[in-house]
Amino acid sequence: MKIIRKIAWILLTINGLTFGQPISSFQIKEGLTRSINNNDSRIIILAGLVGAGIASKYDDSFQKDTESKGLMPKGLAQVGDFWGPASSLLLWGSFIGNSKKEERLQYAVGSFIANGIITYGIKFSTGRTRPDESNRRSFPSGHTSN
């Protein structure tokens, strides 16, 4: 399985390098400005912050209960390891034969970059320890943030 994962990441990287369009700081700034100025986006961001605050109160006890009672089968827990690369392959495949390829690709690349920045910002600010205690970047999961 590790070999399949490595091959998938290599293919995704090659795809990204060959089809990727450069994204400018103007595009990032414009996207953030639109998100902040849009009333619906502000409501979603506020709801997410409130929800995260409430969830953080119960996080440790929920994690301990889940681990001790075995509420999630190990196989199910590992399914997410493959959804990220699979969804990326589906996304890159959607550009083939599309007349608005460049526009869609710029949007997708911008989304991936913004997602990565936000996800790692949250990971470093929450500092939640992984179940195997290998590091303090387990929340939010990269699988779910994509």
N, C-alpha and C positions, 0 to 999 in steps of 0.2 A: 504494500500500500504506500510506503514511503516513496518508492520509485515513481509510482503513478502520480503522486502529489508533486514531486519535483518536476516531472515532465510537464504536468499541467501548468505549473508556475512558469517554467521556461517558455512554453508556448504563449502564455498570456503576456509575458514580458516582451517577447518578440513582436507579438501583435501590437502591443502598446507603443513600442518604439517605431514600428514601420507605419502604422496608421495614425498615431497620435499627433495632435496638433498642439503647438505651443499655446499656453494660456497666459495672458498678460495680467499684470497687477490691476489694471483697469477693470478687467472682467471680474476679478475676485472682489474688488471694491464695489463694483456695480451690483453684483449678486448679493453681497452683504447688506448694502444700502436698501435694495429692494426688499429683502427679507425683513429688515428692521422697520421699514416704513409701511409694510403691508399689515393691516389690522389682523387678518387671519393668522399670519405668521407669528405675530406678537402673542396672540392668544395661545397658539400651540406651544411656543417657547415657555410662556408663563405656566401653562398646565404641566409641561414636562418638568420644570423646576419644582413646582409644588409637589408633583407626584414623586419625584426623586427624593425630595426632603422627607416625605412621609415614609417612603419605602426604606430609606436609610435607617430609620428608627428600628425597623424589624429585620433588617438584613442579616445580621449575625445569627440571631436565633433561628431564622428560616434556613440559613445555610447549614447550621449544625443539625437541625431536624432532618433536612433532606439527606445529608450525608449519613447520619446515624441510622435512619430508617430505610435507606435504599429506595427512595421514592421514584428514582429514574433509573431504568436499566442502563448498563454501561453502553450497550449497542446504540441505544437511542441518544445517549449523550454524545456519541461520536459522529452521529449523522451530520451535525453542523459543520464538521471538518471538510465536508465535500460540497456543501451548498454554495459556499463562497466562490470557489473556482467554477462550479457549474453555472452559476448565475452570470459570472463574468463572461464565460464562453457564449452563453445565450445572448448577452448584450452585444458582444463583438460580432456575432453572427447576424444580428439584426441590421448591421451596416451594409452587408453585402447586397448589391443590387438596389440600393436606396438612393434616390436622386438628391436627397437632403443629407447626404452622408457627412459632409464637413460640419454642418450646423449641429447635427445630432451628436457627433463625436466631440465637438467642443463642449457641448452641454454635459455629456457623460464624463469627460475628463475633469471638468470643473466640479462636477458632483462628487467624483471619487476623491479629488483633492480636498474639497471642503469636508467631506465625511471623515477622511483620515485625520485632518487637523482637529476637528471637533471631537472625534472619538479618542484620540490620544490626549487631548486636553482634559477630557473627563477622566480618562484612565489615570493620568498623573495627579489630578486634583483629588480623586476619591481614594486612590491608593489601596484598593481592596486586594487582599492576598489571594493568590490562586489556591485551589484545594490542595495541590501538592507543595505549596509554599515555595515555589521556584522564583516568584517575583511578586510585585505588588501592582500588577496591571491586568487584573482579571475582569474589571467592570468598566465600561460595558464590553460585552463580547464583540469581537470583530465580526463574528458570523452574523449577529443580529443587527449590527449597525449598518451593514451593507444592505 
